[in-house]
Amino acid sequence: MGRALRALRGFLNRREIGYPTSFRITQGAGMGLSDYIEAFKDVRPNRSGGSASPHKVCMLFAVMDLIEDGSAGLNGIYYNDELKNRFAWYFEKFRSSKDQLNTANPFFYLRSSSFWHHAIHVGKQVDYGRINTPSDKSINQTIAYAYLDDELFFFLKDATTAAVLRNALVENLDTREEGFKRWALSIGKTEKTVANYTQALKTSIPNWLSDAGQWHTNLLSISDYFALVRVMDSALKVQEFVDYNKRGKGMYLAALKMYRAYLDELTDATAQHDVEVIEQDTSLEPTVKSSLVQARRGQGKFRRRLIDSWQRCAVTGYDNISLLLASHIKPWSSSDNKERLDPFNGLLLIPNLDKAFDLNYVSFDEKGKILISDQLGEYQSLGIHDDMTVPLYAKHQEYMAFHREVFHKKGI
C-alpha cells in the first residue's frame, strides 16, 4: 500500500464524521469469507451469568436484516428505532429468563470485534473514550453511526454468503442441546417431556437410523434446518422408527418436529428461503418485493399496519410496542401475496403468545375466546390463561378459521 493511501486510511479511520461512507477505507482489507466466518463464531458474548448472553448475536442479526432490506444505506448502521425494534424482535427469540433487554451494550461493545467500527461525532472523541456504561444518551451524543468492514458489508448483501455467516453467529449461543431444552421449556413443555425429547434425539432415533444405515450421530449436533428435514424424511421410511413412534403415541416424531421448529427459530431458515423466493420473482415490482420481504420478517408496512390497528397486544393489552411481534394468522406458506400484506391476517402479540400461536398451541374461536392445546403443557407459567380473548372483526374470521383448522389437527 502506498504512503498516500496509508495516510488516507489513517485519517478517515479516526472517524471525523462528515465524509460519505463510500469514501471510507475500512480496516478489514484483505479478509475473506472464511475470516469473517471465524470472526462471527467468536464475537465474545458475555458469559458472566453462566450462559451466553444473546445481545451481540441479536444485534448482528438485526443489522443483517437491515442490510438485506436495504435500510443500512452505504454501510451505515444508525442507532434508531428501526434498529432497536429489530434487535428486540431477535432478543425475545433467544433470551433466557435472566437476560434483560439492552440495546446500547451490544451496539457499543461490538467494537471488540475487528469488523465493527464507530463513526464519532466531531469533537466527541474524549467523551467517547470515557464511556464505561453505555446508554442511549451517551451513544447518541458521541456516535454518529456504526459501520462494518466494506468486505463484510459486501458479503452480507449477498443472500448466500449472508446465510453462511448467520449460521456462524449461532455458534456463540449455548450448546444446541442446552438451547433446545431452554427453548422447549419456554413454550410450556414440562421438564419430563423435554428430557424425553432430548434422549430421543441424542440416542434412540440415531440408533434406529444407524441400524438402517441412515444416520449414526446425535441429532442435536445438526445445526442446518434443511439437513434435519432430510433426516426426518429418512426416519419416516425406517420401519423400526415407525414402530417405536406408534408405540410411543407419536413421541419420537414430535421430538423431531420440536427440534425442527427450534432450528427454524434459531436460524430463520424458512424465512430466509421465503425471502430468496420473493427476491427471485421477476413478476413483482421492487416496492412490492420490499413490502413482502419485510412482512415475512414481521417488520415494515405489515407491522406498522398492525400497530395502527391494535396499538397494543391484541390479547393482553400490553403496550410496549417495541417488544410486540407481528404474527400472521394464516401462515405465510399458505397465503398468497395479497394475504401476506393484509393487516386483517395479523395479530400484534407479546412474545410468549406469538410463539404459542405460531406453533399452533393456541388459537381463537369465532367469538375470540382462546383455545389451548393439551400439548402446550404448563401454559400458566407462560402467562397464558383460559379466559383470554381477542376482539375479532369480520375480516379476521376467514384467516382465523384457517388457523383453527391447523390447530385442531395440531402439528408444529
C-alpha positions in Angstrom: 0.0 0.0 0.0 1.4 3.4 -0.9 2.2 6.1 1.6 -0.6 8.4 0.4 -3.2 5.6 0.7 -2.0 4.7 4.2 -2.2 8.3 5.2 -5.8 8.5 3.8 -6.8 5.4 5.7 -5.3 6.7 9.0 -7.2 10.0 8.6 -10.6 8.6 7.6 -10.4 5.9 10.3 -10.1 8.5 13.0 -13.8 8.7 12.2 -14.1 12.5 12.0 -17.7 12.5 10.8 -18.7 14.3 7.6 -17.2 12.1 5.0 -19.5 9.9 2.8 -19.4 6.2 3.7 -18.5 5.3 0.2 -15.2 7.2 0.6 -14.2 5.2 3.7 -11.4 2.7 3.7 -12.1 0.2 6.5 -9.7 -1.9 8.4 -10.7 -5.3 7.0 -9.0 -5.0 3.7 -7.8 -8.5 2.5 -10.1 -10.5 4.8 -12.1 -13.3 3.0 -15.3 -15.0 3.8 -13.6 -17.7 5.9 -12.0 -15.0 8.1 -15.4 -13.4 8.7 -17.0 -16.8 9.5 -14.3 -17.3 12.2 -14.9 -13.8 13.4 -18.6 -14.3 13.6 -18.1 -17.6 15.5 -16.2 -15.6 18.1 -18.0 -12.3 18.9 -17.3 -13.0 22.6 -20.7 -12.9 24.3 -20.9 -12.1 28.0 -21.0 -15.4 29.9 -20.8 -14.0 33.4 -24.2 -15.4 34.3 -23.2 -18.9 33.4 -24.7 -19.0 29.9 -24.1 -17.0 26.8 -25.8 -13.6 26.6 -27.6 -13.3 23.2 -27.2 -9.5 22.9 -24.3 -9.3 20.4 -25.7 -12.0 18.3 -29.1 -10.4 18.2 -27.6 -7.0 17.3 -25.7 -8.6 14.3 -28.9 -10.5 13.2 -30.8 -7.2 13.3 -28.1 -5.4 11.3 -28.1 -8.3 8.7 -31.8 -7.8 8.3 -31.4 -4.1 7.8 -28.7 -4.7 5.1 -30.9 -7.2 3.3 -33.8 -4.8 3.4 -31.7 -2.0 2.1 -32.1 0.0 5.2 -28.4 0.2 6.1 -27.6 2.5 3.2 -24.0 2.7 2.2 -22.7 0.7 5.2 -24.1 3.0 7.9 -25.8 1.4 11.0 -27.7 4.1 12.8 -28.8 3.8 16.5 -32.5 4.4 15.8 -35.9 2.9 16.5 -35.7 0.6 13.4 -32.5 -1.0 14.7 -33.9 -1.2 18.3 -37.1 -2.8 17.2 -35.4 -5.4 15.0 -32.9 -6.1 17.9 -35.8 -6.5 20.4 -37.5 -9.0 18.0 -34.5 -11.2 17.9 -33.8 -10.8 21.6 -37.2 -12.2 22.5 -36.4 -15.3 20.5 -33.1 -16.0 22.2 -33.2 -14.5 25.7 -33.2 -16.6 28.9 -35.3 -15.6 31.9 -32.3 -13.7 33.4 -31.4 -11.7 30.2 -32.5 -8.1 30.2 -33.3 -6.1 27.1 -30.4 -3.7 26.5 -29.7 -2.3 23.0 -26.9 0.1 24.0 -24.4 -2.5 25.3 -24.1 -4.6 22.1 -24.1 -1.6 19.8 -21.2 -0.2 21.8 -19.3 -3.3 22.9 -19.3 -5.0 19.5 -16.3 -2.7 18.9 -14.3 -5.5 20.5 -14.8 -7.4 17.2 -12.4 -6.3 14.5 -15.1 -5.8 11.9 -17.4 -3.4 13.8 -16.5 0.3 13.9 -17.9 3.6 15.2 -18.0 6.9 13.4 -17.5 9.5 16.2 -19.1 12.9 16.2 -16.7 15.8 15.7 -15.1 16.8 18.9 -16.6 13.9 20.9 -13.5 11.6 20.9 -12.8 12.3 24.6 -16.4 11.8 25.7 -16.5 8.5 23.7 -13.3 7.3 25.4 -14.9 7.9 28.8 -17.9 5.7 28.3 -17.9 3.0 30.9 -21.6 2.1 30.9 -23.2 2.9 27.5 -26.7 4.3 27.4 -29.0 5.6 24.7 -27.9 9.1 25.7 -24.2 8.5 25.6 -24.4 6.8 22.3 -26.5 9.5 20.7 -24.2 12.2 22.0 -20.9 10.6 20.8 -21.6 8.1 18.0 -22.9 9.1 14.6 -23.3 5.6 13.4 -21.6 2.2 13.3 -20.2 0.6 10.2 -18.7 -2.7 9.1 -15.6 -3.6 7.1 -16.6 -3.0 3.5 -15.7 -6.6 2.6 -18.0 -7.9 5.3 -20.8 -5.5 4.1 -20.4 -6.9 0.6 -20.8 -10.5 1.9 -23.9 -9.6 3.9 -25.6 -8.1 0.9 -25.3 -11.5 -0.8 -28.1 -13.9 0.3 -25.9 -17.0 0.0 -22.9 -15.7 2.0 -25.2 -13.9 4.5 -26.8 -17.3 5.3 -23.4 -18.9 6.0 -22.5 -16.0 8.3 -25.9 -16.2 10.0 -25.2 -19.8 10.9 -21.7 -19.0 12.1 -23.2 -16.5 14.6 -25.3 -19.2 16.2 -22.1 -20.8 17.5 -21.9 -18.0 20.1 -25.0 -19.2 21.8 -25.2 -22.1 24.3 -24.8 -25.6 23.0 -27.7 -26.7 20.8 -28.8 -29.2 23.5 -29.0 -26.6 26.2 -30.5 -24.1 23.9 -33.1 -26.6 22.7 -34.0 -27.5 26.3 -34.4 -23.9 27.4 -36.5 -23.1 24.3 -38.8 -26.1 24.7 -39.4 -25.1 28.4 -40.1 -21.6 27.3 -43.1 -22.7 25.2 -44.6 -24.7 28.1 -43.1 -28.2 27.7 -42.6 -29.9 31.0 -39.1 -30.9 32.2 -40.0 -34.6 31.8 -41.2 -34.1 28.2 -38.1 -32.1 27.3 -35.9 -34.8 28.9 -37.7 -37.5 26.8 -37.3 -35.5 23.6 -33.6 -34.9 24.3 -32.9 -38.5 24.9 -34.8 -39.5 21.8 -32.8 -37.1 19.6 -29.4 -38.0 21.2 -29.7 -41.8 21.4 -32.9 -43.6 20.4 -33.6 -42.2 16.9 -29.9 -42.1 15.8 -29.6 -45.8 16.9 -32.6 -46.8 14.7 -31.4 -44.8 11.8 -27.9 -46.3 12.2 -29.3 -49.8 12.2 -30.9 -48.9 8.8 -27.6 -47.4 7.5 -29.1 -43.9 7.6 -27.5 -41.9 10.4 -25.3 -42.6 13.4 -24.8 -39.3 15.2 -26.6 -37.4 17.9 -29.3 -35.4 16.1 -28.7 -32.4 18.4 -25.4 -32.0 16.5 -27.3 -30.9 13.4 -27.4 -27.2 13.0 -28.8 -27.0 9.5 -32.6 -26.9 9.3 -32.8 -28.5 5.9 -30.4 -31.2 6.9 -32.7 -32.1 9.7 -35.7 -32.2 7.3 -33.8 -34.7 5.2 -33.1 -36.8 8.3 -36.8 -36.7 9.2 -37.8 -37.9 5.7 -35.4 -40.8 6.1 -36.7 -41.7 9.6 -40.3 -42.0 8.3 -39.0 -44.7 5.9 -37.3 -46.7 8.7 -39.7 -49.4 10.0 -38.1 -49.5 13.4 -38.7 -45.8 13.9 -42.2 -46.1 12.6 -43.0 -49.0 15.0 -41.5 -47.3 18.1 -43.2 -44.0 17.2 -46.5 -45.8 17.1 -45.9 -47.4 20.5 -44.8 -44.1 21.9 -48.0 -42.4 20.7 -46.1 -40.2 18.3 -43.5 -39.0 20.8 -40.5 -39.6 18.6 -41.9 -37.7 15.6 -43.0 -35.0 18.0 -39.3 -34.7 19.2 -38.1 -34.3 15.6 -40.8 -31.7 14.8 -39.9 -29.8 18.0 -36.2 -29.7 17.2 -37.0 -28.7 13.6 -39.1 -25.8 15.0 -36.2 -24.8 17.3 -33.7 -24.8 14.4 -36.0 -22.7 12.3 -36.3 -20.2 15.1 -32.6 -20.3 15.6 -31.5 -19.7 12.0 -34.7 -18.2 10.4 -34.1 -20.9 7.7 -37.6 -20.9 6.3 -37.9 -17.2 6.4 -34.6 -16.8 4.6 -35.8 -19.3 2.0 -39.1 -17.4 1.5 -37.2 -14.1 1.1 -35.0 -15.7 -1.6 -38.1 -16.8 -3.4 -39.5 -13.3 -3.3 -36.3 -11.7 -4.4 -36.1 -14.0 -7.4 -39.7 -13.5 -8.5 -39.3 -11.3 -11.6 -43.1 -10.7 -11.8 -43.0 -8.5 -8.7 -42.4 -4.8 -8.6 -39.5 -3.7 -6.5 -41.7 -1.9 -4.0 -43.9 -5.0 -3.6 -40.9 -7.1 -3.1 -39.6 -4.9 -0.4 -43.0 -4.9 1.4 -43.2 -8.7 1.2 -39.7 -9.2 2.5 -40.3 -7.0 5.5 -43.7 -8.6 6.1 -42.1 -12.1 6.1 -39.8 -10.9 8.8 -42.6 -9.4 10.8 -41.5 -5.9 10.0 -42.1 -3.0 7.7 -45.5 -1.9 6.4 -47.3 -5.0 7.7 -46.1 -4.4 11.3 -46.9 -0.7 11.1 -50.4 -1.5 9.9 -50.9 -3.9 12.9 -49.6 -1.3 15.3 -52.0 1.3 13.8 -54.9 -1.3 14.1 -54.2 -2.6 17.6 -52.0 0.0 19.4 -51.1 -2.7 21.9 -51.0 -6.5 22.3 -54.3 -7.7 20.8 -54.9 -10.1 23.7 -53.3 -8.8 26.8 -53.3 -5.0 26.2 -49.5 -4.8 26.9 -48.5 -1.5 25.2 -44.7 -1.5 24.9 -44.7 -1.6 21.1 -41.0 -2.3 20.7 -41.5 -5.8 22.3 -44.6 -6.8 20.4 -44.4 -9.1 17.4 -46.4 -9.0 14.2 -47.8 -12.5 13.8 -49.6 -13.8 10.7 -52.8 -15.7 11.4 -52.9 -17.7 8.2 -49.3 -18.9 7.8 -47.0 -17.3 5.2 -46.6 -20.6 3.4 -50.4 -20.9 2.9 -51.1 -17.3 2.0 -50.9 -15.5 -1.4 -49.1 -12.2 -1.7 -52.2 -10.2 -1.0 -53.0 -12.1 2.1 -49.4 -11.8 3.3 -49.7 -8.0 3.4 -53.4 -7.9 4.7 -53.4 -6.4 8.2 -56.5 -8.5 8.9 -54.3 -11.5 8.6 -52.3 -10.5 11.6 -52.2 -10.0 15.3 -49.9 -7.9 17.4 -48.8 -10.2 20.3 -46.5 -10.4 23.2 -43.6 -12.9 22.6 -44.9 -15.9 24.6 -48.3 -15.7 22.9 -46.8 -15.1 19.5 -44.7 -18.2 19.9 -47.6 -20.4 21.1 -49.8 -19.0 18.3 -47.2 -19.5 15.6 -46.7 -23.2 16.7 -50.4 -23.8 16.8 -50.6 -24.4 20.5 -53.2 -21.8 20.9 -55.9 -20.4 18.6 -59.2 -18.5 19.0 -62.8 -19.4 18.3 -65.3 -17.3 16.3 -66.0 -15.1 19.3 -62.3 -14.6 20.1 -62.1 -16.9 23.1 -58.7 -18.6 23.4 -58.3 -22.3 22.5 -55.4 -24.0 24.2 -53.9 -27.4 23.1 -53.4 -30.1 25.6 -49.9 -30.4 24.3 -48.9 -26.9 25.4 -48.1 -28.2 28.9 -47.7 -25.7 31.8 -49.1 -22.8 29.9 -50.0 -20.7 33.0 -46.2 -20.3 33.5 -46.1 -18.5 30.1 -48.8 -16.0 31.2 -51.4 -17.8 29.1 -54.9 -18.2 30.7 -58.2 -19.9 29.8 -60.1 -16.6 30.0 -58.1 -14.8 27.4 -59.9 -13.3 24.4 -59.1 -11.3 21.3 -61.5 -8.8 19.5 -62.1 -10.3 16.1 -63.7 -8.4 13.2 -65.5 -10.0 10.2 -62.4 -9.7 8.0 -60.4 -11.7 10.6 -62.7 -14.7 10.6 -61.6 -16.4 7.4 -58.0 -16.3 8.4 -58.7 -17.4 11.9 -60.8 -20.3 10.7 -57.8 -21.5 8.7 -55.6 -21.2 11.8 -58.2 -23.2 13.9 -58.2 -26.0 11.4 -54.4 -26.4 11.7 -54.7 -26.0 15.5 -57.2 -28.9 15.7 -55.0 -31.1 13.6 -52.1 -29.9 15.7 -48.7 -30.3 14.1 -45.8 -27.9 14.7 
